Amino acid sequence: MHAPPGPPSAAPARPCPGTRRTRLPPGLGRPRSFGSGVASGMTPQPRRRGPGRGVVGVGGALLRGPREWAPQAGEPRGRGPEMGAGRPGPGPAAPLGRAAAGPSLRGRSGRGRAAVRSDHPRGLSGRAQGLTSGLRGAMTKPRKKRGDSRRRGAQPGPDTGPGIPYHLFGEADEITRFRASLLSWYDRAKRDLPWRRRVAGELDPDRRAYSVWVSEIMLQQTQVATVLGYYNRWMQKWPALQDLAGASLEEVNELWAGLGYYSRGRRLQEGARKVVEELGGHIPRTADMLQKLLPGVGRYTAGAIASIAFGQVTGVVDGNVTRVLCRVRAIGADPGSPLVTQHLWSLAQQLVDPARPGDFNQAAMELGAMVCTPRGPLCPECPVRDFCQAQKRVERVRAGASRKLLGSPEQEKTLDVEECAPSKAGLCLLCLPPSEPWHQDLGVANFPRQPARKAPREQQAAVCVLEQPGPEASRFLLVQRPNSGLLAGLWEFPSVPAEGSEPIWRRTLVKALRTWVGSPPPLRSLRRLGEVVHVFSHIRQTYVVYSLTLQEQPQGLPPSGARWVTRAEFQAAAVPTAMKKVLRLFEAQHSGQGKELTFQEACQLGWQVLPGDPQQILTRTLGGMETDVKGLAQGHTTAHIRGRIGTRVLLTPTLALYPPRSFLLQI
Ligand code: SF4
């Protein structure tokens, strides 16, 4: 799935390292901090039946027998620590979920509560104790089946005991050093971004939170470079929450146009109104309340606002943080699974710096965006390289290969101690799955493994650029989409679903146009321009584009939900990006850019004339690559072949120039 084709890595296809017993070098005992429960200061607990046994803080068993793990009914899924992540289990540490929020976390004054407990005999932080005790509980208490006499009364022995908490931070000192390294790098290397500037210079907590809120909503699924212009325009227009609350949805959509995921802007404005009308103008101060009260604010956004604007000591996990944590703690299981999600939130909560929670969270995200990137991470420059299990594994594999060359296999054993080594209780559900073992070529990018993406749903619509020539400038008809669903409330050229055959949807389109302009436009005057493809998050939408120029001025005003706009008004209106593409196609055709080429022009541009059936020629020429000739055959225009940018097909409707079914191909 994720692993590229090629020979398997040095690690053969075997159960993940977690299934093997830790092999220690001669003379080295079990790691001191993670010995038996007694040795580490924990009171051994009687084994309990039930889904949450033995797990503290990490919210569910980390390590279970292959058939034991399944999400349990009622088990929290993906909720924030403040919403009760983690099932309380046996162990002295407070459940992690409690540590993350609650009365102690009141803005900046709550810092002390989350501080590292340096008085623990083993030097573990309070949360680390919870995490490690949970891990130990899961590892040392395998589920005992009824009537299984072989296991009755068995105690964890030296060979079934816990190994190293490979996917956790255990030592308080390690956490402190991790925070210090990351924060000092952030102080040196952070980008100068407008929302950071606003937050740094803002004394009013509500204005500070508003600045963060807007930036976090805009940054969802969107790159920083795209957001910059939108953010600056937004804050210029609505510098305070009260300004946004007084704006109309139309204004919000207009400013948001082109940024995508339009419901974000709508919810932001709904949230602003709620704060002004119901919360006395004050944004909730904790992640818990932010998530509960504000529309469109999920667990991540709530944590980001609370930590950056109010100093709440709460960790956050977004895509960048997920990648960093999965690499740093060698988590190879599906990051979208409830178990991994919960583990990542627990780790984030464990790591967040109580003195600078907002900066720490931003630093972790910045590291993921700038250094620990999906492809080509800059490990030599990474401030947390010393703590990174993925990097250590790369080094181990490299060292192992060198040793093999030198013929000294003995030393290899001493390095296995750094691998995940749970007991015989079962597979480690956080390691790389046995079906997708370590792939040497991927290096640190073995983590995290990406689950296969679901292909977007295919949809097709017929859309018409209806033009009304004017003495000075043409005007185009726009109609408003319904207030719910995809692109709710935005404006677009009249469109209908393109279902059945083309003659059917052409008739449907003409009928729809009649409702907007009063008189039925002649069917044959609809001119097909080509196709525009736009991919929404889950839909691959193909617009079959037509144009029609009205010969007479329509009578009266357009009905409600429709308006005529000039080109300039179109650009300023709340129209989605897909419609801007449609207009570009229309203009290209009208300006001659998209006109069909003469044979000489085509040859000069390197096009070849290939007579014959388009599909057969494409298959022969492109080696069976996925092509989309169906639309092109009727389009009489240029288009990209799906899956191969740079390859274009030009069909030749001008039969006088070329034989029927010829087409031009440029590769
Ligand atoms: Fe990411 Fe490399 Fe840093 Fe590890 S060392 S956190 S893989 S950049």
Residues whose N, C-alpha, C, O or C-beta is under 5 A from the ligand:
A	BS01	SF4	V324 R327 V371 C372 P377 L378 C379 C382 V384 R385 C388 A390 Q391 V444
